[in-house]
């Protein structure tokens, strides 16, 4: 069976920033704690992605997107943050893994994470770190993909509509066989 989506690097274009903003707004509207409060103004979401894409152009991070095979719509994204302190050149952070609600339960998140791991390994990274809302679908996904759970930080952030949520911290050591 062929994939119904394609994972590719994001392009630093206004169209791409707009498409990524659509995913971000949908995730925030759906209650995802990804750093923004609801309602998220479109201009703020677009500006965020413009900044992220410029950071990628500077080589500070990689931005991957999942694109629907037929419509070419952006349905998901993940970032690999490469800029680390001098004593951590082997490490990267995985950030803002998001899948549009209309595309969930199709393997998009797992494919994005596998691609992020491959890209990080190609960039010479051997350790990845991330955090996610405790008890979320994303937490279960990371565990299924073999990420190691470190622990929970209570009251770490707010849900988009308000109310504290805890975060679970994960890491993954990358090997040549991953």
C-alpha positions as CSV (number, residue, x, y, z in Angstrom):
1,X,0.0,0.0,0.0
2,X,1.4,3.4,-0.9
3,X,1.5,6.2,1.6
4,X,-1.2,8.8,1.3
5,X,1.2,11.5,2.2
6,X,4.8,12.6,1.6
7,X,7.3,13.7,4.2
8,X,9.6,16.5,2.9
9,X,11.6,19.5,4.1
10,X,9.6,22.7,4.4
11,X,10.3,25.5,1.9
12,X,10.8,29.1,3.2
13,X,8.0,30.6,1.2
14,X,4.9,32.7,2.1
15,X,2.7,29.8,0.9
16,X,4.4,27.3,3.1
17,X,4.2,29.6,6.2
18,X,0.5,30.0,5.5
19,X,0.0,26.3,5.2
20,X,1.9,25.6,8.4
21,X,-0.2,28.2,10.1
22,X,-3.3,26.3,9.1
23,X,-2.0,23.2,10.9
24,X,-0.9,25.2,14.0
25,X,-4.3,27.0,14.3
26,X,-6.1,23.7,13.9
27,X,-4.0,22.0,16.6
28,X,-4.5,24.9,19.0
29,X,-8.3,24.9,18.4
30,X,-8.2,21.2,19.1
31,X,-6.6,21.8,22.5
32,X,-2.9,21.0,21.8
33,X,-0.5,22.7,24.2
34,X,2.1,23.8,21.7
35,X,3.0,27.2,23.1
36,X,0.0,29.2,22.0
37,X,-3.3,30.2,23.6
38,X,-6.8,30.0,22.0
39,X,-7.9,31.9,20.0
40,X,-4.7,32.1,18.0
41,X,-4.7,35.0,15.6
42,X,-3.8,34.0,12.1
43,X,-1.2,36.8,11.8
44,X,0.6,35.5,14.9
45,X,0.6,31.9,13.6
46,X,2.0,33.0,10.2
47,X,4.6,35.2,11.9
48,X,5.7,32.3,14.0
49,X,6.2,30.0,11.0
50,X,8.0,32.8,9.1
51,X,10.5,33.0,12.0
52,X,10.9,29.2,12.1
53,X,11.5,29.0,8.4
54,X,14.1,31.7,8.5
55,X,15.8,29.8,11.4
56,X,15.8,26.7,9.2
57,X,17.4,28.7,6.4
58,X,20.2,29.7,8.8
59,X,20.8,26.0,9.6
60,X,19.6,26.3,13.2
61,X,16.8,23.7,12.7
62,X,15.2,21.5,10.2
63,X,11.5,21.7,9.5
64,X,9.7,18.7,8.0
65,X,6.2,18.6,6.7
66,X,3.7,15.9,5.8
67,X,1.9,16.7,2.6
68,X,-1.3,15.0,1.5
69,X,-0.5,13.0,-1.7
70,X,-3.5,14.1,-3.6
71,X,-4.4,17.6,-2.5
72,X,-0.8,18.6,-1.7
73,X,-2.2,20.2,1.5
74,X,0.2,20.4,4.5
75,X,-1.2,18.0,7.1
76,X,1.6,17.8,9.7
77,X,5.0,19.1,10.7
78,X,7.9,18.5,13.1
79,X,11.1,20.4,13.9
80,X,14.6,19.3,14.8
81,X,16.3,22.1,16.7
82,X,20.0,21.8,16.0
83,X,21.4,24.9,17.7
84,X,22.7,23.6,21.1
85,X,25.3,24.8,23.6
86,X,28.9,24.1,22.7
87,X,29.1,21.2,25.0
88,X,26.1,19.4,23.3
89,X,27.0,19.1,19.6
90,X,25.7,15.5,19.6
91,X,22.1,16.5,20.7
92,X,19.0,18.0,19.2
93,X,15.5,18.8,20.4
94,X,12.4,17.6,18.6
95,X,9.8,20.3,18.7
96,X,6.3,21.2,17.6
97,X,5.2,17.9,16.2
98,X,1.7,18.6,14.9
99,X,-0.8,16.8,12.8
100,X,-4.0,18.4,11.5
101,X,-7.0,16.8,13.2
102,X,-8.4,15.7,9.8
103,X,-5.2,13.6,9.2
104,X,-4.8,11.9,12.5
105,X,-4.8,8.1,12.9
106,X,-3.2,7.7,9.5
107,X,0.4,7.2,10.6
108,X,1.4,10.8,9.9
109,X,2.9,11.4,13.3
110,X,4.9,8.2,13.3
111,X,6.2,9.0,9.8
112,X,7.2,12.5,10.8
113,X,9.0,11.2,13.9
114,X,10.9,8.5,11.9
115,X,11.9,11.1,9.3
116,X,13.0,13.5,12.1
117,X,15.2,10.7,13.6
118,X,16.8,10.0,10.2
119,X,17.4,13.7,9.5
120,X,19.0,14.2,13.0
121,X,21.2,11.2,12.5
122,X,22.3,12.6,9.0
123,X,23.1,15.8,10.8
124,X,25.4,13.9,13.2
125,X,23.1,13.9,16.2
126,X,23.0,10.9,18.4
127,X,20.6,12.0,21.1
128,X,17.2,13.6,20.7
129,X,15.0,15.1,23.5
130,X,11.4,16.2,23.5
131,X,8.5,16.9,25.8
132,X,4.8,16.4,25.4
133,X,1.6,16.8,27.3
134,X,1.2,14.0,29.9
135,X,-1.5,11.5,29.0
136,X,-1.8,12.7,25.4
137,X,-2.0,10.7,22.2
138,X,1.5,12.0,21.4
139,X,2.9,10.6,24.6
140,X,1.6,7.2,23.6
141,X,3.0,7.5,20.1
142,X,6.5,8.3,21.4
143,X,6.4,5.3,23.7
144,X,5.3,3.1,20.8
145,X,8.2,4.4,18.8
146,X,10.7,3.4,21.4
147,X,11.4,6.7,23.1
148,X,12.5,6.6,26.7
149,X,10.4,8.3,29.3
150,X,12.4,10.4,31.8
151,X,9.6,11.7,34.0
152,X,6.8,14.2,34.4
153,X,7.0,17.9,35.3
154,X,3.6,18.9,36.9
155,X,1.9,22.2,35.9
156,X,4.5,22.8,33.2
157,X,2.3,24.8,30.8
158,X,-1.3,25.9,30.0
159,X,-3.7,24.2,27.7
160,X,-4.8,26.6,24.9
161,X,-8.2,27.3,26.6
162,X,-6.6,27.6,30.0
163,X,-5.8,25.2,32.9
164,X,-2.4,23.7,33.7
165,X,-1.1,20.6,32.1
166,X,1.9,18.5,33.0
167,X,4.6,17.5,30.5
168,X,6.4,14.2,30.1
169,X,10.1,14.4,29.0
170,X,11.5,11.8,26.6
171,X,14.8,11.0,25.0
172,X,16.0,8.7,22.2
173,X,19.5,7.6,21.5
174,X,20.1,7.2,17.8
175,X,22.2,4.3,16.5
176,X,23.2,3.3,13.0
177,X,20.6,0.6,13.0
178,X,17.6,2.9,13.8
